[in-house]
Amino acid sequence: MALPLEGIRVIDFTRVLAGPHCTKHLLDLGAEVIKIEPPRGDISRAAFPRLDEISGYYAQQNAGKRNLSIDLNVPAARDAVLRLCDGADVVVENFRPGALASFGLGYDSVAARNPAVVYASISGYGQTGPWRTRMAYAPTVQAEVGFTRNTLQQFGVDGADRRSDALSHGDVYAGLHAAIAVLAALHHRRVTGEGQYIDVAMAAVLTSLNERVHYDLSGADELGAETPILGATDCAFFTSPEGQQFVSPMSLVGSMSFPFYLRAMRRPDLADDPRFRTPELRRQHLAELHAIVQTWIYSFDSMDSLDAQFDEAKIATGRLRDIAEFSATEWAKDWGITREVPDRHGGTITIPAPPWHFSGHDGTLAVQVPARQGEHNDEILKEVGLTGDQIDALRETGALIEPARTH
C-alpha cells in the first residue's frame, strides 16, 4: 500500500534543522528525498551524542534520504545538480537569501528548465525586506518575535538565570509550515499544471503560531487578575495521590475555569467564600485555594480514580513525565511513537516515528538508514545521465566528497 507522496522526488539543499525537518516530513509521507550536502558537510553530523560518524541529531532529521555530496563551486558539479533538479517535483533550501541563486540554482534558474517545480525557501526573515540578510537561528528569532519574553515573563526569570527554550520551536515549526505549503503547491500543480515558489520566514511562522497576538496587539486595558485568554500561562500544577506531579490546563483564578473545579469537588459553596468571590480575591488567596484543591486530590486512592472525577467535570490532566517515561507508556507503545534506525555501527538510534496513521497504508515503514556523506554519489549522478567517465572527471576535480567513516 502506497504512502500519499510516493512518486514525488524532492531535492533537498537544506542543513541543520528547519529545512531537514521539512523534507523529513515529505520523506515520511512517501516522497523520495535526495540530500545535496556541501564539502564541509551538514554541521549536525558533528552534534553529540554520536557513534562513529552518525549523530543522533543528524539521523533524526535525515535518516532515509539519499546523499549526494558535491562541491557547487565546480561548474561541472553545478551542471550535474541542475540536471538533477530538472526531474524534481520539489526543491527545498534554507540558505541565506540569494545563496543558491549565486550558483545558478535559484528558483528562476531551476524553473526556467522545470516550470512545474515546487521550490521552497526557508529563512529567518524571508527573501525580501530589510532583514532578509540577517543571520537567523531559532533562539534569535524567538527573541525577536516575543516568544522568549513571554516565557521569561511567565516564569519571572531575570538576570543571569534567563534561558531560552530548550527546543528549537522556530526551526521545527518553520519546517512543518514549509511542508504544509509544499503539499498545497503540489495540489495546485495537480489542478493547474503550474509550479510555485514558496517563501517561508521563520519570524512569520512563529507570529502565526502565537495565539496571544489578538490580545497583545489589541491595546485593550489590563484585565487585572482575570485570565485574558484560554492559554497555558495560568495552568495549575498538583500532586497526585501517588505523589506524582500533574498539570491541569484550567486556571484556579479565571472566571471561566474556576467553576470547573467547584463542579469536580462538589463544592459550590466555595463560590460564595469571601476569599474566592472574584478573580482578584482568588489571585490574592491562590495558595489557600490551591491547598483546598490539593487536599481534595489526596482524598482519592489513585490518579485513575481522580481522573474519572476530573473527566466528569471536563478537566483534563497531564502527568509530568520526561520523554523516556512517556515513550514507555502503553499509549506510546500502542501508537508506535518511536522507531529505530541503524547507527551504522551494529546498533540502532531511536527517533520519532511519523505522527500520522493512514487508513490506506498498513503502517509498515521501510528501514531508514542515515546516509554517510556522499554515499550515493555515483548512483544519483548515473540516474541523471552522467557516464562513469564524467563521474570520474568530477571526482578528479575534487567536486565529489567520498563517503567518510568518521567525522
C-alpha positions as CSV (number, residue, x, y, z in Angstrom):
1,M,0.0,0.0,0.0
2,A,1.4,3.3,-1.1
3,L,2.0,6.4,1.1
4,P,0.5,9.6,-0.2
5,L,3.6,11.1,-1.7
6,E,5.1,8.0,-3.3
7,G,6.4,9.0,-6.8
8,I,7.3,12.5,-5.7
9,R,11.0,13.4,-5.9
10,V,12.5,16.1,-3.6
11,I,15.9,17.7,-4.0
12,D,17.0,18.8,-0.5
13,F,19.6,21.6,-0.3
14,T,19.0,22.0,3.4
15,R,21.0,21.6,6.6
16,V,20.8,21.5,10.4
17,L,17.1,21.7,11.3
18,A,14.4,23.8,9.6
19,G,14.9,22.6,6.1
20,P,15.8,19.0,7.0
21,H,12.7,18.8,9.2
22,C,10.5,19.9,6.3
23,T,12.0,17.3,3.9
24,K,11.8,14.6,6.6
25,H,8.1,15.1,6.8
26,L,7.9,14.7,3.0
27,L,10.0,11.6,3.2
28,D,7.8,10.1,5.9
29,L,4.8,10.8,3.6
30,G,6.4,8.7,0.9
31,A,8.5,11.0,-1.2
32,E,12.0,10.2,-2.3
33,V,14.4,12.8,-0.9
34,I,17.9,13.4,-2.3
35,K,20.0,15.5,0.1
36,I,22.7,17.6,-1.5
37,E,25.5,18.1,1.0
38,P,28.4,20.5,0.6
39,P,32.0,19.5,1.2
40,R,32.1,20.7,4.8
41,G,29.1,18.5,5.5
42,D,25.9,19.3,7.4
43,I,27.0,20.7,10.8
44,S,24.5,18.5,12.5
45,R,26.7,15.5,11.7
46,A,29.1,16.7,14.4
47,A,26.4,17.0,17.0
48,F,26.5,14.9,20.2
49,P,25.7,12.2,21.0
50,R,27.1,10.3,18.1
51,L,28.6,6.9,17.4
52,D,31.3,6.7,14.8
53,E,30.2,9.0,12.1
54,I,26.4,9.0,12.8
55,S,25.0,11.7,15.1
56,G,21.6,11.1,16.6
57,Y,20.6,14.7,15.8
58,Y,21.5,14.1,12.1
59,A,19.8,10.7,12.0
60,Q,16.5,12.1,13.4
61,Q,16.2,14.6,10.6
62,N,17.9,12.8,7.7
63,A,17.6,9.0,8.0
64,G,16.2,7.6,4.8
65,K,17.4,10.4,2.5
66,R,19.9,9.5,-0.3
67,N,23.0,11.6,-0.2
68,L,25.0,13.4,-2.9
69,S,27.9,15.3,-1.5
70,I,29.2,17.7,-4.2
71,D,31.1,21.0,-4.4
72,L,29.0,23.5,-6.2
73,N,32.0,25.8,-6.7
74,V,32.9,23.5,-9.6
75,P,31.0,24.4,-12.7
76,A,30.5,20.8,-13.8
77,A,29.1,20.0,-10.4
78,R,26.5,22.8,-10.7
79,D,25.5,21.5,-14.2
80,A,25.0,18.0,-12.8
81,V,22.9,19.2,-9.9
82,L,20.8,21.4,-12.2
83,R,20.1,18.3,-14.3
84,L,19.0,16.6,-11.1
85,C,16.6,19.5,-10.4
86,D,15.2,19.0,-14.0
87,G,13.5,15.9,-12.8
88,A,12.4,17.2,-9.4
89,D,8.9,17.7,-8.2
90,V,10.1,19.7,-5.2
91,V,13.2,21.6,-4.3
92,V,13.8,22.8,-0.7
93,E,16.6,25.1,0.6
94,N,17.3,27.0,3.7
95,F,20.4,29.0,2.9
96,R,20.6,32.8,3.3
97,P,18.5,34.5,0.6
98,G,20.3,34.6,-2.7
99,A,23.0,32.0,-1.8
100,L,21.8,29.2,-4.2
101,A,21.0,31.8,-6.9
102,S,24.6,32.7,-6.9
103,F,25.4,29.1,-8.0
104,G,22.7,29.3,-10.7
105,L,20.4,27.0,-8.7
106,G,17.8,29.6,-7.5
107,Y,14.2,29.3,-8.4
108,D,14.4,31.3,-11.6
109,S,17.2,29.1,-13.0
110,V,15.5,25.8,-12.0
111,A,12.0,26.9,-13.1
112,A,13.3,28.0,-16.5
113,R,14.1,24.4,-17.2
114,N,11.4,22.8,-15.0
115,P,8.4,25.1,-14.9
116,A,6.3,22.7,-12.9
117,V,8.7,22.6,-10.0
118,V,7.6,23.5,-6.4
119,Y,10.5,25.4,-4.9
120,A,10.5,26.3,-1.2
121,S,13.0,28.6,0.5
122,I,13.1,28.7,4.3
123,S,14.9,31.6,6.1
124,G,14.7,33.7,9.2
125,Y,13.1,36.8,7.8
126,G,12.1,35.9,4.2
127,Q,13.6,36.6,0.8
128,T,12.7,40.3,0.6
129,G,12.7,43.2,3.0
130,P,15.1,45.0,5.3
131,W,16.1,41.9,7.4
132,R,16.5,39.4,4.6
133,T,20.2,39.0,5.0
134,R,20.3,38.7,8.8
135,M,21.6,35.5,10.3
136,A,18.8,33.6,11.9
137,Y,18.7,30.8,14.4
138,A,15.7,29.6,16.4
139,P,16.8,31.4,19.7
140,T,17.4,34.7,18.0
141,V,14.1,34.7,16.0
142,Q,12.2,33.5,19.0
143,A,13.6,36.5,20.9
144,E,12.7,38.9,18.1
145,V,9.0,37.9,17.9
146,G,8.2,38.0,21.6
147,F,8.3,34.2,22.2
148,T,11.2,34.4,24.6
149,R,9.9,37.4,26.5
150,N,6.6,35.7,27.0
151,T,8.4,32.7,28.5
152,L,10.6,34.8,30.8
153,Q,7.6,37.0,32.0
154,Q,5.6,33.9,32.6
155,F,8.1,32.4,35.0
156,G,9.5,35.7,36.4
157,V,13.1,34.8,35.3
158,D,15.6,37.6,35.1
159,G,19.3,38.4,35.2
160,A,21.8,35.5,34.9
161,D,19.1,32.9,35.3
162,R,17.5,33.8,31.9
163,R,17.3,31.0,29.5
164,S,15.9,30.4,26.0
165,D,13.6,27.4,25.5
166,A,15.5,24.1,25.2
167,L,13.6,23.2,22.0
168,S,14.1,25.0,18.6
169,H,10.5,25.9,18.0
170,G,11.4,28.4,15.3
171,D,13.1,25.8,13.2
172,V,10.8,22.9,13.6
173,Y,7.6,24.9,13.0
174,A,9.1,26.7,10.0
175,G,10.0,23.3,8.6
176,L,6.5,22.0,9.3
177,H,4.8,25.0,7.7
178,A,7.1,24.7,4.7
179,A,5.9,21.1,4.3
180,I,2.3,22.3,4.5
181,A,2.9,24.9,1.8
182,V,4.7,22.3,-0.4
183,L,1.7,20.0,-0.1
184,A,-0.7,22.8,-1.0
185,A,1.5,23.8,-4.0
186,L,1.6,20.1,-5.2
187,H,-2.2,20.1,-5.1
188,H,-2.3,23.4,-7.1
189,R,0.1,21.9,-9.6
190,R,-2.1,18.8,-10.0
191,V,-5.1,21.0,-10.8
192,T,-3.4,23.6,-13.0
193,G,0.0,22.2,-14.0
194,E,1.7,25.2,-12.6
195,G,4.7,25.2,-10.3
196,Q,5.1,27.5,-7.4
197,Y,7.8,29.4,-5.5
198,I,7.3,29.4,-1.7
199,D,8.9,31.9,0.6
200,V,8.8,30.8,4.3
201,A,10.0,33.1,7.0
202,M,10.7,31.7,10.5
203,A,9.6,35.0,12.1
204,A,6.3,35.0,10.3
205,V,5.7,31.3,11.2
206,L,6.2,32.0,14.9
207,T,4.0,35.0,14.8
208,S,1.2,33.0,13.2
209,L,1.6,30.3,15.9
210,N,1.2,32.9,18.7
211,E,-2.5,32.6,19.9
212,R,-2.0,35.7,22.0
213,V,-1.4,38.2,19.1
214,H,-5.0,39.3,19.1
215,Y,-4.8,40.3,22.7
216,D,-1.2,41.6,22.9
217,L,-1.8,43.9,19.9
218,S,-5.4,44.9,20.8
219,G,-4.5,47.9,23.1
220,A,-7.1,46.6,25.5
221,D,-7.0,47.6,29.1
222,E,-5.4,45.2,31.5
223,L,-7.9,42.7,32.8
224,G,-6.5,42.7,36.3
225,A,-6.3,39.2,37.9
226,E,-8.6,37.7,35.2
227,T,-7.0,35.3,32.8
228,P,-7.1,37.1,29.4
229,I,-7.2,34.1,27.1
230,L,-7.6,30.3,27.1
231,G,-3.8,29.9,27.3
232,A,-1.4,27.9,29.3
233,T,0.2,30.6,31.5
234,D,-2.2,30.0,34.4
235,C,-2.4,26.2,34.3
236,A,-2.3,24.6,37.7
237,F,0.2,22.1,39.0
238,F,-0.8,19.5,41.6
239,T,0.5,16.3,43.2
240,S,-1.3,13.0,42.5
241,P,-2.4,10.6,45.3
242,E,0.6,8.5,44.4
243,G,3.0,11.5,44.7
244,Q,3.5,12.3,41.0
245,Q,3.1,15.8,39.7
246,F,0.5,16.6,37.1
247,V,-0.9,19.6,35.3
248,S,-4.4,20.9,34.7
249,P,-4.9,23.4,32.0
250,M,-7.7,25.1,34.0
251,S,-6.8,28.2,35.9
252,L,-7.9,28.4,39.5
253,V,-8.2,32.1,39.1
254,G,-10.1,32.6,35.9
255,S,-13.9,33.2,35.9
256,M,-14.4,30.7,33.1
257,S,-12.4,27.9,34.7
258,F,-12.9,28.3,38.5
259,P,-16.4,26.7,38.3
260,F,-15.0,23.6,36.8
261,Y,-13.0,22.9,40.0
262,L,-16.1,23.5,42.1
263,R,-18.0,21.0,40.0
264,A,-15.3,18.4,40.3
265,M,-15.0,18.8,44.1
266,R,-18.8,19.1,44.6
267,R,-18.1,22.3,46.4
268,P,-20.4,25.0,45.0
269,D,-20.2,26.7,48.4
270,L,-16.6,28.0,47.6
271,A,-18.1,30.4,45.0
272,D,-19.5,32.4,48.0
273,D,-16.4,32.1,50.1
274,P,-15.2,35.7,50.7
275,R,-11.7,34.7,49.7
276,F,-12.7,33.4,46.3
277,R,-15.6,35.5,45.0
278,T,-13.7,37.4,42.3
279,P,-10.6,36.7,40.2
280,E,-8.7,39.4,42.2
281,L,-9.6,37.7,45.5
282,R,-8.7,34.3,44.2
283,R,-5.4,35.6,43.0
284,Q,-4.7,37.1,46.4
285,H,-5.6,33.8,48.2
286,L,-4.3,31.5,45.5
287,A,-2.2,29.5,47.9
288,E,-5.2,28.8,50.1
289,L,-7.4,27.8,47.1
290,H,-4.6,25.6,45.8
291,A,-4.3,23.9,49.2
292,I,-8.1,23.2,49.3
293,V,-7.9,21.5,45.8
294,Q,-4.8,19.6,46.7
295,T,-6.3,18.3,49.9
296,W,-9.3,17.1,48.0
297,I,-7.0,15.3,45.5
298,Y,-5.3,13.5,48.3
299,S,-8.7,12.0,49.3
300,F,-8.5,9.7,46.3
301,D,-6.8,6.4,46.3
302,S,-5.2,6.7,42.9
303,M,-4.7,9.1,39.9
304,D,-7.0,6.9,37.9
305,S,-10.0,7.4,40.2
306,L,-9.2,11.1,40.4
307,D,-9.0,11.3,36.6
308,A,-12.5,9.8,36.4
309,Q,-14.0,12.6,38.5
310,F,-11.9,15.3,36.8
311,D,-13.1,13.9,33.4
312,E,-16.7,14.2,34.6
313,A,-16.1,17.9,35.3
314,K,-14.4,18.3,31.9
315,I,-11.0,19.0,33.4
316,A,-8.1,17.4,31.6
317,T,-4.9,16.3,33.3
318,G,-1.3,15.6,32.1
319,R,1.2,13.8,34.3
320,L,4.6,15.4,34.4
321,R,6.9,12.9,32.5
322,D,10.1,13.0,30.6
323,I,10.2,11.7,27.1
324,A,11.7,8.3,28.2
325,E,8.8,7.9,30.7
326,F,6.3,8.9,28.0
327,S,7.8,6.5,25.4
328,A,7.3,3.6,27.9
329,T,3.6,4.2,28.4
330,E,1.0,1.8,27.0
331,W,-0.4,4.6,24.7
332,A,3.0,5.4,23.2
333,K,3.7,1.7,22.6
334,D,0.3,1.1,21.0
335,W,0.6,4.2,18.8
336,G,4.2,3.4,17.8
337,I,5.6,6.8,18.8
338,T,9.2,6.0,18.1
339,R,11.1,3.9,15.6
340,E,14.7,2.5,15.4
341,V,17.1,3.4,12.6
342,P,20.6,1.8,12.1
343,D,23.5,3.7,13.7
344,R,25.9,2.2,11.1
345,H,27.8,0.5,13.9
346,G,25.7,-2.6,14.6
347,G,23.2,-0.8,16.9
348,T,20.2,1.5,16.5
349,I,19.2,5.1,17.2
350,T,15.7,5.8,18.5
351,I,13.9,8.6,16.6
352,P,10.3,9.8,16.4
353,A,8.0,7.8,14.1
354,P,5.8,9.6,11.6
355,P,3.0,11.3,13.6
356,W,0.1,10.1,11.4
357,H,-1.7,6.9,10.5
358,F,-3.3,6.5,7.1
359,S,-6.2,4.1,6.5
360,G,-4.8,3.3,3.1
361,H,-1.5,2.2,4.5
362,D,-0.7,-0.8,6.8
363,G,1.8,1.2,8.9
364,T,4.8,-0.9,7.7
365,L,7.7,1.5,7.2
366,A,10.8,1.0,5.2
367,V,14.1,0.8,7.1
368,Q,15.5,4.3,7.1
369,V,19.3,4.3,7.1
370,P,21.2,7.5,7.9
371,A,23.4,8.0,4.9
372,R,27.1,8.7,5.0
373,Q,28.2,11.9,3.3
374,G,28.5,11.2,-0.4
375,E,27.2,7.6,0.0
376,H,25.0,7.7,-3.1
377,N,27.1,9.9,-5.4
378,D,27.6,7.5,-8.2
379,E,24.1,6.1,-8.4
380,I,22.4,9.5,-8.2
381,L,24.6,11.0,-10.9
382,K,24.1,8.0,-13.2
383,E,20.3,8.5,-12.8
384,V,20.6,11.9,-14.4
385,G,22.6,10.6,-17.3
386,L,26.2,11.1,-16.3
387,T,28.6,8.4,-17.6
388,G,31.2,6.7,-15.5
389,D,33.9,8.8,-17.2
390,Q,32.0,12.0,-16.4
391,I,31.6,11.0,-12.8
392,D,35.3,10.1,-12.6
393,A,36.2,13.5,-14.0
394,L,34.1,15.2,-11.3
395,R,35.9,13.1,-8.7
396,E,39.3,14.1,-10.1
397,T,38.5,17.8,-9.7
398,G,37.6,17.2,-6.0
399,A,34.0,18.1,-6.6
400,L,32.7,14.8,-5.2
401,I,33.1,14.2,-1.5
402,E,33.6,10.5,-0.9
403,P,31.9,8.6,2.0
404,A,33.8,9.0,5.2
405,R,33.9,6.6,8.1
406,T,34.3,9.2,10.8
407,H,33.6,12.9,11.4
